[in-house]
Amino acid sequence: IRVRVPRKYDQSIFPGDEVILGVRPTDVLVDNSDSLATEAPITVFENLGDERRISIDVGNDEFLTLITEDEKRYRQGDHIRLSFRETKTHIFNQSTGERIIGH
């Protein structure tokens, strides 16, 4: 999936650059339906009692799984909007794998 590069990298990333976003599952957020965040269909929803896990297919048999304590229940195929805790993200050069430092 494609997402907007967090603002802290505005001085380090330029149009046309291809990077990889690194973020922990607890720092991926389900945004409200009115936001401009990235929309994606749910592939798997697991209710584990005190937390819920939502998996999104990001292609090539790879999944992005987020963990939420939100009480809302979802089903496969439901669409949600994703955002990230920008201060907790990391960006890597797609070609070299090197971490890019934000300002």
C-alpha positions as CSV (number, residue, x, y, z in Angstrom):
1,I,0.0,0.0,0.0
2,R,1.1,3.6,-0.5
3,V,1.0,6.1,2.4
4,R,2.1,9.7,2.7
5,V,5.6,10.0,4.1
6,P,5.5,11.4,7.7
7,R,6.2,15.1,7.8
8,K,9.4,14.7,9.9
9,Y,11.0,13.3,6.7
10,D,10.0,16.3,4.4
11,Q,13.6,17.5,4.3
12,S,15.0,14.0,3.6
13,I,12.7,12.5,1.1
14,F,12.0,14.0,-2.4
15,P,9.3,13.4,-5.0
16,G,10.0,10.1,-6.8
17,D,12.0,8.6,-4.0
18,E,10.9,5.1,-3.1
19,V,11.2,4.2,0.5
20,I,10.0,1.6,3.0
21,L,8.1,2.6,6.1
22,G,8.9,0.8,9.3
23,V,6.3,0.9,12.1
24,R,5.3,-1.3,15.0
25,P,1.8,-2.9,15.1
26,T,0.8,-0.8,18.1
27,D,1.7,2.4,16.2
28,V,-0.6,1.8,13.2
29,L,-4.0,3.4,13.9
30,V,-7.5,2.9,12.6
31,D,-8.5,6.5,11.6
32,N,-12.1,7.8,11.5
33,S,-14.0,7.5,8.3
34,D,-13.8,11.2,7.5
35,S,-10.0,11.4,7.5
36,L,-7.8,11.4,4.4
37,A,-5.8,8.5,5.7
38,T,-5.0,5.5,3.5
39,E,-8.0,3.2,3.0
40,A,-7.5,-0.6,2.9
41,P,-9.7,-3.7,3.1
42,I,-9.4,-6.0,6.1
43,T,-8.1,-9.5,5.3
44,V,-8.2,-11.0,8.8
45,F,-9.8,-9.7,12.0
46,E,-9.0,-11.5,15.3
47,N,-10.7,-10.6,18.6
48,L,-8.3,-11.7,21.3
49,G,-10.3,-10.3,24.3
50,D,-8.1,-7.4,25.5
51,E,-6.8,-6.6,22.1
52,R,-7.9,-6.9,18.4
53,R,-5.6,-7.7,15.5
54,I,-6.4,-6.5,12.1
55,S,-4.4,-7.7,9.1
56,I,-4.3,-5.9,5.7
57,D,-2.9,-7.6,2.6
58,V,-0.1,-5.3,1.3
59,G,0.8,-7.6,-1.7
60,N,3.3,-10.3,-2.5
61,D,1.7,-12.5,0.2
62,E,2.7,-10.0,2.9
63,F,0.5,-8.6,5.5
64,L,0.4,-5.5,7.7
65,T,-1.0,-6.4,11.1
66,L,-2.0,-3.7,13.6
67,I,-3.0,-4.2,17.2
68,T,-5.8,-2.1,18.7
69,E,-7.7,-2.0,22.0
70,D,-10.7,-0.4,20.2
71,E,-13.9,-2.3,21.0
72,K,-15.2,-2.1,17.4
73,R,-15.6,-5.5,15.6
74,Y,-14.8,-5.9,11.9
75,R,-15.2,-8.5,9.3
76,Q,-13.1,-9.6,6.3
77,G,-13.6,-7.2,3.5
78,D,-14.6,-4.2,5.7
79,H,-12.6,-1.1,4.7
80,I,-10.7,1.0,7.3
81,R,-8.5,4.0,7.1
82,L,-5.0,3.7,8.4
83,S,-2.7,6.3,9.9
84,F,0.5,6.1,11.9
85,R,2.0,7.6,15.0
86,E,4.4,9.7,13.0
87,T,7.0,10.1,15.8
88,K,7.3,6.3,16.0
89,T,8.0,5.7,12.3
90,H,11.2,4.9,10.6
91,I,12.0,5.2,6.8
92,F,14.5,3.1,4.9
93,N,16.0,3.5,1.4
94,Q,14.3,0.8,-0.7
95,S,17.5,0.1,-2.7
96,T,20.2,0.0,0.1
97,G,18.1,-0.7,3.2
98,E,19.8,2.2,5.0
99,R,17.8,4.1,7.5
100,I,16.9,7.7,6.6
101,I,17.0,10.2,9.4
102,G,14.1,12.7,9.7
103,H,14.3,16.2,11.1
